[in-house]
Amino acid sequence: MLSLRVTRQGRVWLLVVLLLLGLGTLGLLLTRAPSVERVLLLSSPLESQGRDLGAGLASLLADHLEVLAGATVTHATVLPSPAELARLPASTRILRYQGRREGDRLLLAVEWTTIARLLAGSQWSPGPALAREPHRAMDAFVGSWPLKVRHPYQRTLIPRTPAQFWTLLEGMSIRDDQQAAAHLGVSQRLAEEEPDCTTVWLTLGDHLYRSLWVNPETAGVGLSSRTHRAFQEAVELVPGHPRATFLWSLMLTDTGNQNTALQALTTATSLRRGIPDLYLGLAYAGRTSGLLAGARKALDRRKELLGALASPSAWFVETTYLYLGDLASFEQELGRAVALRQDADILFYQGYAALLRGNRKDAIPFLKRGSETAQTPALFRDLCGVYLAYLEGRPKDGLAQLRAIDVVRGQLRIPDGEWTFKEAEAYALLGEADRAVDCATRAFVQGFICAAWYETSPFLARVRSHPRWPMLRRNIRERREVMEGSFPEAVFAP
């Protein structure tokens, strides 16, 4: 009887344990962050009186998907091949659309499918395709999509007046810095007329940010600037707005305000964990703050989200792997970027990487091509010329050009400490140790505190024996430690 009683007690306890485990598992399921919806957006042009507004409409549709559904959006101009689709999650939804302006109305024709259905030969599911007032067309788009609306900010995403919608879409289609600066008057008036539209504010912020590189007087710099206030208005209307937060973080990082950038980005990722650009912003602010492990973790998260469609950033060259001392991965990223664009900054870093490997002869063609581009702004083009002068044994020419760059950058008023650090390396290569330390100190003051690269860049080897170097190194380490305390590695990815 004793053994039977023990067995029964054991069963009772086993049932209690299983019940507790079941309740715990249920609690985890209830509190776990919702799974990320993945959407492949196939962009198409929007015809409007001879002007291509396709880029603006693609951005607007992506904004709706990211803001309202928290979806991971990737873009393509054509449908990937079956082999490429097979490398993506089968549940990925594919959205293709056509847009056309009819008077002040928008005709938006939408079709949906999934990769699994497409590969199985199933038909696309059509959405509404009527010409309507723009806000009604967008409402119909959201109302018919096969996604859950998780964030109720739909009314803040577009103007309610048709004429202002088309003005906004024209501004959203601008990708050129000079054109953005020229369009500032229109963007500012639109913000005054539509103060409750977050997309209007982020478009104004985008144009102000771009104008910093060509006409900084109109935008100002830092936390008191018009640029900062425009992005701030956008994220106050829609907390964690992905595109607004990303662009805002770039501006903040460029102006040495990484702390504010990282705060905004971590808030945004806590609300929407599936937005690749937010992790790109985290990597940019992180690497310039010396938080390299966190920056790499953010890049890994971005790659995980994008999967087989992952592509390099169109905004900047990714140098996190360089600062980590992983030259092979850095060169691999450069190679992928070259397939998308041949800008002066890409050519500069190709020459720079060759120099790091000691291949002076291989570096010259890249730097020569970079110095001959018509790129604006001309900073990387001119820096290519400086490094080329060094390699060709023309140090006086290189120093003269480097000093001229200093004058231009003073007028632009964009601190960008990471870029200033490249000047410090150039001065060191050209034998100007005092100027190199001056530049390195300025880079630190401007917010570039990647201690690892200050201490390992081979181009600064001679400067590390300079009398002022120990104090600079101590200041950099202290500030990086403060940043590490505020932003531990865990905040860079879920």
C-alpha positions, 0 to 999 in steps of 0.5 A: 500500500505504501508503494501505491500511495507514493506512486499516486503522490508522484502522479499528482506532483507530475500533473502539477508540474506539467500544468505549471509548465503548460501555463509558463509556455502559454505565457511565453506564447502570449508575450512573444513578439509577433512573427515578422511578415515578409513582403517582396515589393515589385516596383513599377513606374507611375506615369504622370504628365511625363514625370516619373513618380514611381520612386515616390509611390514605391516609398509610400507603399513600403511606408504603409507596409512597414508602419502599419504591419511592421513588415519586412519589405524588400524591393525588386524591379522584376520578379526573381527567378524560381531558383532565387524565389526558392531561397526565400521563405515560402510564406513571403508575400509578393506584391505587384502594382501599377499606378497611374494618375487620372486628373487628381485621382490615383488608379492603383492596381494591386495583386498579391501572392506568396512564394509558395503559391507562385511556385505551385502555379497558383493565380495572383489575388487581385486587389481594388483597381479603381481610380479614386481620390488618393487617400481613398485609394490608399485606404482601399489598398490597406483594407484589402491586403492580406496582412494584420494592421498592428499600428493604427497610424494610417490617417497620418501617412498621406495628405487628405487633399488630392493636390497636396498628395501629388505634390508630396509624391513628386517630392518623395521621388527626388533622389538627387541632392541638388534637386532636393535643395531646389525643392525645399520651398515646396516641401516647407510650404507643404509641411505648413499646410499639412502639419499632421502628415508624418510623410510630409515631415519626413520628406522635408527632413530628407530634403534638408538632410540632402541639402546639407551636402550642397547648401547647408545654410538652408538646413543648419546642423545638429540638434537645433537644426531645421533638419532635426526638427522635421524628423522629430515632428515625423516620429512624434506623429508616428513613434518609431516610423522606420524611414523617418527614424533611419534618415534621422539617425543618419543625420544625427550620426553624421553630426556627431550625435550618435547617442540620440541616434541610437536612442531613436533606433532602439525605440523604433526596433522595439516597436517594429523588429522586422525593418532592415534599415533600422539595423543598418542605422544601428550599425552605422551609429554603432561602428562610429561609436566604437561599438563594433560587436553591436554593429556586427550584430545589427548587420547580421540581423539585417542579413537575416531579415533580407535573406537571399535578397540582401544588398549593400547600402546605397547610402554609405560604404559599410566599414564595420568589418574593416574596423573589426580587422576582418579585411576579407569580409570588408572586401567582400562587401565592397565587391557586392557594392561595386555590382550596384554602383561605381561611385567615388567612395566605392573606388576610394575604398577599393584603393584603400583596401589595396593599400592596406594589403600593401598593394600600392600598384593595385591601388592606383587604378581605383584612385585614379578613376575615383579622382576623375569622376564627376560626382557631387559632392566632390569630397571622396573624388578629391580624397582619391586625388590626395591618395593618388598624389601620395602613391605617385610621389607628389606629396606637395600636391597631395597636401595642397589638395588636402588643405583645400578639402578642409576649406570646403568641409568647413563651408559644408558644416557637416562634421562627419568624424568618420570622414575626418579620420580619413583625412588624418590618415592621409596627412599621416601618409604624407608625413604631416604628423602634427596635422594628422593629430589635429585631424584625428582630434577633430574626428574625435570631437566630431563623434568618431570614437572607434577606438579599435581603428584609431589604435590599429589603422596602419596608416596612423602608425607614425602618429602614435608616437606623437606627444599628444597621442596618449591623451587623445587615446585616453579620451577616446577610450573613456567616451567609448566606455560611456557609450558601451554602458549606455548601449550594450550589445543586446540592444543592437538586435533582438 
